[in-house]
Amino acid sequence: MIALPNKKQQRPAHGDTAMPTDFDSGLARNAANFVPLTPIEFLARAADVYGDRLAIVHGAVRQNWRDTYVRARRLASALALAGVGRGDTVAALLPNTPAMVEAHFGVPMAGGVLNALNIRLDAANLVFMLRHGEARVLLADTEFADVARQMALEIPGLKVIAVNDALGPQAEPFGDTDYESFLASGDPHYAWQMPADEWDAIALNYTSGTTGDPKGVVYHHRGATINAVSNILEWDLPKHPVYLWTLPMFHCNGWCFPWTIAARAGVNVCLRKFEPKLVFDLMRDEGVTHYCAAPIVHTALVNAPPSWREGLRGPVRGMVAGAPPPAAVLAQMEAMGFELTHVYGLTEVYGPAAVCAEQDEWRTLPEHDRATMKARQGVRYHLQSQVAVLNPETMQPVPADGETIGEIMFRGNICMKGYLKNEKATREAFAGGWFHTGDLGVCMPDGYIKIKDRSKDIIISGGENISSVEVEDALYRHPAVLAAAVVAQPDAKWGETPCAFVELKDGATATAEDLIAHCKTLLAGFKVPKAVFFGPLPKTSTGKIQKYELRRKVNSTSAIDV
């Protein structure tokens, strides 16, 4: 029988004064009810629950989750024996290979911080990053043997581990040992430790500065865990997805997807280098269900010969970010049968931290209108607190009118700890209690945000602001255009005017006059490019077009990327 409370002991009636109930005394955190968040546990669970399921595919390599866990523990143990402990940096100069997947777990298991290096950078930049991050160990693929040897000479005490990937090139022996021998020295039952605090650093990523030194963005275990789970929620990611690594794992730790795929016990289909035909072959042969990439990669897939994608087993779901995707490309992907989710973010917010969450009513819109809606940057990730367009002077939200430009800002758990050894830049980035992206955007009437441009990419012509993104989208709607970028060109009368750089599709022809005439049908006159140049566009290793290089070509006085 349940005893009813005595009426005399009930709480006072409304209006009477009483002390609030004490929900703290005797209710402290303890080992039973509070454990720091870390994505390492995703691997441990995948091994415990789905140990026999396939985890990694790479050529002839077929590795299950149990073996992946053992190899990660061996790596952690070997690193610990090499002197790596809490807060020590372990750098990786690796393509998207099994070793790179293992490093995302083995390094933090030892208490270390993973610094995944951009494999396209020159030796000078890489040496700066290793020194700045105080790396103690470097995992280097044989493809980068020469630069690894150079770094070992320039950084005394750096321990270099040569990774002989199954699909990588042969190289003369280099480094202190090779990866498999290093793993063999480790304990497969190594008792790895949880982070002492979920605020502990898990990864270090460098932004690609073009003036001044790159900034080191520090991630914490909490943010990595939360964004990995948010990826699942935003994509409705099912158990056991087959994920193709078209996105570099060195870019924002692959948008946290090494940890996301482990959480769902999926399959990592590794890919050393993006090649459209190889991508379609792997999609077909391995039954790929998901992949992520910058817009330029999706554009390359759209424009590949249709025969390359014959025989795909079912819907393939892609995630696109890195630059505002042209609505025309989104429409083409949809027509091809691919389902794209548009996300938005920066290195400082672990990759994607906002998503263009689709609404049911969009399905009834005409194709181009639907793609235009999907091209917006959208709303906050499930586990990000806020994304907003604010006036950077007043820190107040701009009107939701789709016209008033402000700066896009984030706040919440999916934000970096800050910039390593750069307190000034960290303070500036977090001024006013928000992370300042430097992206200019508007808030639409439905609350969705839309990028108008990077602050440095806005073109001011005769006092009028012109969004380079808007002009680029018009260019992409021309059937001959493969890729386009628009920058400011100095003009004696107007100050600056739009200038377009265009790559044409194979076999396609178009003149500058053709493209200018095309833009006039879609844009106000002052927004139409006054000049068009043809040729390959300079791109980063993640597929972003390097606008600063284009600005240099036209002697633009606009701000240079930092």
Secondary structure, DSSP 4 states (H G I P E B T S, - for coil): -PPPPPGGGSPPPTTS--PPP-SSTT----TTT-----THHHHHHHHHHHTTSEEEEETTEEEEHHHHHHHHHHHHHHHHHTT--TT-EEEEE--BSHHHHHHHHHHHHTT-EEEE--TTS-HHHHHHHHHHTTEEEEEEEGGGHHHHHHHHHHSTT-EEEEE--TTSPP----SSEEHHHHHHTS-TT------SSTTSEEEEEE---SSSPPPEEEEEHHHHHHHHHHHHHHHTPPSS-EEE--S-TTSHHHHTHHHHHHHTT-EEE-BSS--HHHHHHHHHHHT--EEEE-HHHHHHHHTS-GGGGTT--S-EEEEE-SSPPPHHHHHHHHHTTEEEEEEEEEGGGTEEEEE----GGGGGS-HHHHHHHHTS-BEE-TT--EEEEE-TTT--BPPSSS---EEEEEESSSS-SEETT-HHHHHHHTGGGSEEEEEEEEE-TTS-EEEEEETTT-EEETTEEE-HHHHHHHHHTSTTEEEEEEEEEEETTTEEEEEEEEEEPTT----HHHHHHHHHTTS-GGGS-SEEEESPPPB-TTS-B-HHHHHHHTT--SPPP-
